[in-house]
Amino acid sequence: MNATPASVAALLTRAAAPDFDAWRRNVLRLDGCTNPIHLVGSAVLVDSATGEVLRSYDSGTYGGRLLVACGNRRASVCPTCARIYRADTYHLIRTGLVGGKSAPVSIGGHPRVFATLTAPGFGAVHTRREREGRVRVCRPRRSGERCPHGTAVGCPVRHTADDPRLGEALCPRCYDYAGAVLWQAFAGRLWHRFVLELRREIARRVGVDRARLAESVRLSYAKVAEYQRRGLVHFHAVIRLDGPDGSESAPPRWATTELLADAVSAAVGRVRLVAPGAPVVGRRTLRFGAQVDVRPIAEFGAGQLTSAAVAGYIAKYATKGAEAAGAVDGRIRNARELVLLPVRRHVLRAVATCWWLGGLPDFEPLGLRRWAHMLGYGGHFSTKSRRYSTTLTALRAARADHRAEEQRVGLGLGDRSTATVGNWRYAGRGYSPEAALLAASVRAGGGRDGGA
């Protein structure tokens, strides 16, 4: 945030107030969260055994309002909270690969692969291609070749990484925006179909009935959705084979990494889903793209894909959204907003297609207008099967317990069991100009220790 004369003056005025220290601590404890939630009320810390009140505090203790972090996972919205979410996701993914937390260490010996499932093509777009460290021509074609609309079907440019044309359709009239939007809307269901088909494929390969497969092996996964520059998501996933009791039991000998990798590649190609149609939009059979990458995950080894690398890769994309493709952060409320959207043409066409299809009765159940700012994708960005590893809730609870223990130590309570009983209500969100200036200094300094 730029320090305006008004914000600086407000900060100086605040510094002269009697409650300045409490107010300052209230802001600094957020570590630079960009859009905190305001609470008013009170709370007491009591001894769980006797009910004795050990400490009491209210919003006045914090300069009038208690500020709590927004908790938004997207780095484009709140870098501070996204950093915490990214760290939690990293531990969640890596725990499912090497054990720890609630998962046994023996899980590191189970067959597991890192798979990337892509979206199919809906039309030619500008892209950056590299081979052996050299940038290749975007779309080599014979000179003079044109589409039915008179647009050149090739592109002789070697695009730079920041070229604004990347992801743009060569011919917008040839590009199937309706198909792309519908694929986005059904991407989550395609993943569900893939998991079912993968179980069927494994059962076929080992010669057992699918209904009895769970008696010998269990499939676990964790995945994240990443937006490509063309505005379509693809899925990165860790897929693992466990014994019948989940991560606590070893899979049978026939369950190998090679079998799992081959089964994933075969299952992806068989997934099909028929989307609803309308008089102006025909029915489409949806599937994953032909480009499927399946690689085994090693624990160590030069040139190997390790568990740490996979966890870091997935965690990085868990904090990104459609803004990575050039879309907007907030939901679009009415059609008038489409005119003023600060997005590139390809994204605007995808958003407009969501709005158009969302107004047709046949597509109303898909909620496309609600998810227009996500280019039609309304699924979760980070998901996992129930027994993959620990949970984000457990990681957050562990962090809260650690802070509660620090509080007990600070108050000299020793081993006494305590509980916090509070009565808080929502009172708004965001920063005043002077608080925003202080929070910006914390972010610029890299955290609370580097803040003002």
N, C-alpha and C positions, 0 to 999 in steps of 0.2 A: 504494500500500500504506500502511496506517495504521502509524505508528511505535508499536509496543507497547513496554512497559517491557522485556520480554525481548529484543526485537530490538535495542533501543538498548544494553542491557547487553552483548549479544553483540558489537555493533560496537565498543564501548569496549574490550572484552577483546581483540578482534582488532587494534585500533589499537596495543595495547601489544606485539604480537608482533614478532619481528625481521623477518619476511617481509611485514610489512604493505604496504609500498610495492609489492612485486611482486603481491601479492594484489589490491590496489586497482587497479593498472593492468590486471590480467586482467579485472576486472569492467567498468571504464570503457571498454575497447576494444570492448565489445559494443554501446555506445550505447543501452543500455536494453532489449536483447532480453529477452523475458519468460520464456523457457524454454530456456536454453542447454544444449548437449550437453557432457558432461565427457569429456575424453580424458586418458589417461596414457600415457607413453612418451617418446620422444626423437627428435630430428632433427638433421641436420648440413647446413650450407650448403657446397657444394664447388665448386671451379673446374671447369667442364665440360671444359676442355682438359687440365688436368694432374691432376685428381683431388685437389688440395690442399684440406684442410679449412680453410675460412675462418672458420666459426663453428659452435658446437654449443650446443644447449640441450635441456632436458627439462622435464617437467611440474613439477619442483621449482622451475624458474625462475619459474613463475607461481603460486607459493603452494601447490603440491601437485598441481594439476590444470589442464590447459589448457582454457579455456572457449571454445567456438565457437558462433556464432549458430545458432538453430534453422532459419532459412530458411523458416519457414511463410509462405505468401502471404496468409493471411486476416488482415485488420485486427482482427477480433474476438479472434484468438488471440495475435498478436504485432504490435502497431502498428509497431515498429521494422523488422522484416524485411519487413512488408507495404509499407512506404514505399519500400524498395529495389526490391521486385518491381514496384510501381506505376511507379516511374521507368524501370525497364528496359522494361516493357510500353509505356510512352509512346514511348520512343525506337524500339522495334521497329515500332510502328504508324506513327509519323510518318516513319520512314525509308522505308517502303513507299509514302509519298505524295509526298515531296519529294526523296528520294535521300539519299546520304550513307552512311557505313559501307561496306558492300559493294554498295550499290545506286547506279546512275548517277543524276545530277541530272536527266537527261532523263525520268525516270520521272514527274516532275511533270506532264508533258503527256499522259500516258496517260488514257483514259477511266476514271473511277472514281465509284462511288456509295456512299453510306452507307445501308444497308438494315436495317430492324427487322422481324423475323419473330416473330409472337406465337403464343401458345397459343390454341386454340379455347375456347369457353365450355362449362363442365360444370355450370352452375347459377348462379343469381343470387347475387351477393355484394354487400355494402355497399361503395360506392366514393365517391370524391371527384371530382366533375366541376366543371370550371371553363370559363367562356366569357367572353372579353373582360374578364378580370380579376375576374369575379364567380363566387362559388361557387354551383353549381346544386343543386337537389334531387337526392338520391341516386338514387331510382327512382320517378319520378312515375307513379301509377296511379290509377284511379278508386277512391274510398273503398269499402271493403267487399270488394274482390277478394281471393280467397284461393286457395291452392294445394290440391291434393287432401288434404293433411294438415291443413288448417285454418289455415295460417300466411299472414299477409298477404303478397301478392306485391310490394307497393310499400314504399317507405321515403321519407317526406316530409322527412327530416332533411338539413340542409346540414352535412355532416361537417367537423370541423376536421382539420388535417393529422395531429394526434396522437390522433385518436379510436380507441380500442382496437377498435371494431367494424369498422374498415376491413379488408376481406378476408374477413370472416366470412360464411358462407353464410346467406341469409335463411331458408331451410328446409334443415337438414342432411339430412332424409330425401329431399328432391328432388335434392340435389346428387349428382352421379355421381362419388363418390370413387374407385371402381375405375377408371373411365375416365380420371380425372385422373392417377392413379398410373401407369397403363399408358402414357399419353402421355409422362409424364416418362421412363419407362424406355426409350422408343423415340425420344426427341427427337433424340439424336445420329444415329440412322439416318435420321430424317426429314431432317435437314440434309444428310446424304450423298446421299439421293435428290434433294433440291433442287439440289445442285451438278450432278448428272448431268442432271437435267431442264433446268437452265439452259443447259448446253452444247447439248442437243438443240434448245432454243428458239432459240438464236442461230444454229445451223446451219440451221434451218427458215427463219428470217428472211432469211438471205443466200443461200439456195439451194444449200448445199453439203452433201455427205454428212458425217454426224457423225464418222465415222472419219477424214475428211480435214480436219476443222476445225483440228486441232492443227498442220497444215502452214502455217496462216496466222495463227492467233491462239491465245493461251493465257490461261486464266482463273486469276487469283490472288485469294486472299482472306485475311482475318484476322478472327476473330470472338471474341466474349465472350458468356457466358450470364449473364443477370441474373434474379434472383428477383423476381417481382411479389408484392404484398402477399397475393394469394390463394394463394401457394405454388407457382405454376407459373413455369417459366423462359421467357424469350423471348430471342432472339438479336439482338445488334447486330453488324453486319458491314461491313467495308470490302471491296468487290468491285471488282476492277480487270481491265482487258483489256490484255494485252501482245502483243508480236510472238511468232513461233514459238519464239524462243530465250529467252523469258522477259523479265525486266525490262531486259535489255541491248538488246533490239530493239524497234523501234516497231511498233505494230499497224497493220493496213491502214487505208486511208482510210474504208472503210465502217464500221469499228468506232468508233462515236461514243458519247458519254455518253447521248444520248437513246435509242439502240438498246439499250444495256445496261440502262437504267432500265426501259424497256418490257418487255424480256425477263425481268427479275427479277420484275416484277409478274405476268406471265403464267405463269412457271414455278412460282411459289409455289402458285397455285391448282390446279395439276395434280398436285401431290405427294400420293400416297396410300400407306398401308401398313396391312396387315391384321395386327392383333395376335392372338396365340393366345387361345383361349377355354378354358372349363372348364364342366362341367355347371351350376355355380352362377354362372358369369360368362360371358355370351355373348361372341361375337367382336365386335370393334369395328374399324371402319375409321378409322384415325388420319390427321389432316391438320393443317396449320397454320391459325391463326385467320384470319378475314376481314380483320382490320386489318393492313395491310402499309404500311409507310412507306418510300419510296425517294426519296432526295434526292441531287442532284449535290454533289460536294465541290469547292469553289473554294479557291484559294490566298490570295486577298485579296478585299476588298470588303465594304462595310457591309451587314449583313443577310444575308451569305452564310455557309454552313456551311464553315468553313475546316479545313485539315488539322490545325492545332494544336488546335482545338476537338474534332474527332473523336478524335484521339489521347488527349486528356485525358479524354474521356467514356468511352472503352473502358478506359483504364488504371484509372479509378476503380472500375469494376465488376469488374475482374480480381482485386481483393483482397476481394471480398465473396462470401458463400456463402448457404446456406439460413437463416442467422441473420437475414438481412435480411427474411425472411418470418416471423420469430418462432420458427424451429426451434432446435435445439441444435447445439453444435459437435462433440461427440463421438459415436462410434458406439454404437448400442444393442446390448447383448450378450444380453439375455434379456427375456422378456415381462414379468417383474416390474418392470422399469425403466419400463414404460409408465405405471404407476400414479403414479409420482413425477415424471414429466417436467414441468418448469416452463414449459409452453407453453400458448397459448390453445386453445380447443376445436376450431377448424377445423384447426389444425396437428396436434393430437392425433388427430383422426379420420383425417387423411391418413397419419400414422405408423402408426396401428393397421391401416389398410387395407394398407399395405406389408407389415406383419407377417403379416396374415391371408393375403394373396395369396401371399406368399413361402413359406408352408407348404404350398401346393397343388402337387402334382407337375407340373401343366401349366405353372406359372410359375416353377418352381425355377431354370431356367437364367438367369432375369433377375437373380438375386441381390437380390431386393427387400428382404430382411431386412438384408442388408449395407448397403444404401443407404436404410434407413428414415429415418435422421436427415437425409438430403437429400431427403426426401419422394419417393423413387423415382428421382431423377436421379443417374446414376452416371457421366455423361460428364465430359470435361475442361471447365473453365471458360474457358480461353483457348487457342485453336488457330489455326493458320494453314496455308496451303498451302506446299509446300516452297520455292517460288521467290518468295514474297511479298516478303521482305526479309531482313535479318540474323536471327540466332537469339538466344535468351536465353543459350545456351551461349557464343556468341561474345562477347556483351556482358559476361558474367561473366569470361571468359578475359581480355578487355581490362582489366577492373578488377584482376584478379589480377596481370597483367603490370605495370600501373601501380604497384601496391604493391611488387612485386618490384624495380622500378626505383628506387623511393624507398628501399628497403632497401639496394640497391647503393650509391646515392649516400651514404646515411648511414654506410656502412662504408668509404667512400672507395675503392671497387673500380673506379671509372671504367667503361671499356667491357668489362671482363672478363665473359665468359659464365658464369653460375652455374646450379646446380640444387640443389634441396632434396630430400634423401633422409630419409624419416621412418619410424618404426615406432610407430604409435599404436593404442590399443585403447579401445573404449567403456567408460566407467566410470559411467554414469548421466546424469541431466539435472536441471535445475532449479537453484534457489538455496537456500543456507542462509538463515536469517532475517536475518543481518546483510548478506549479499550482496544479498538482495532489497530491503532498505532502501536500499542504495547505488544499485542499478539503478533503483529508483523515483524517486530524486532526479535521476538522469540524464534519465529520461523527462519529469519535471516541468519540467526546465530546457531541454527541447527538443533534447537531444543532448549529446555529450561535452563540448563547450565550456561548456555551461550546467550541467554536473553538479557533484557534490560535489568 
